[in-house]
Amino acid sequence: MFKKIYKAIKKFDTIVIARHVGVDPDAMASQIGLRDSILLTFPNKKVLAVGNGSNKFSYLGKLDKLDDIDYANSLLIVLDTPDKRRVDCPDVDSFGYKIKIDHHLFVEEFCDIELINEKTSSACQLIMELLYKTKL
């Protein structure tokens, strides 16, 4: 599964990383960590970590503004969110390809690739596994 996710990341020039509404440290840290890792590996890609932030968690890093992108030719990666209605990103269905990486119990399928492991402690743990098992 990790290699499929890596191949999708490699394929798209624009990647948006979202997570659930009501941000918490796991959601925001996994989001920023994945964004920064992708940019270190692929510096020419446009990678945005989006959503409403929180001053309380600003020490984790800065989020990006979702600017004018071509949704149909962009990859959306949703972290730490089991259902579509809780994704802190507009137009989820407009993205050309979608990946979900989550540690919560399954609620609904809404992405092309869904990596769900409720036995892991956090979304951050799943992102670390992705980094260790691929070339990110």
Number of C-alpha atoms within 10 A of each C-alpha: 10 15 12 12 20 17 11 16 22 15 12 17 14 18 27 23 26 28 30 22 16 13 18 15 15 16 22 29 19 26 29 22 18 23 19 17 15 22 16 12 12 15 11 11 16 16 24 22 24 22 23 15 18 15 8 10 14 12 10 15 13 15 19 16 11 13 8 6 12 12 18 11 15 22 23 27 26 28 27 27 25 24 17 18 11 13 20 21 21 11 9 20 14 14 18 15 20 23 21 25 25 26 21 18 12 14 10 9 12 16 20 10 17 19 16 19 16 13 9 13 12 17 26 25 15 22 21 14 12 19 17 11 13 13 11 18
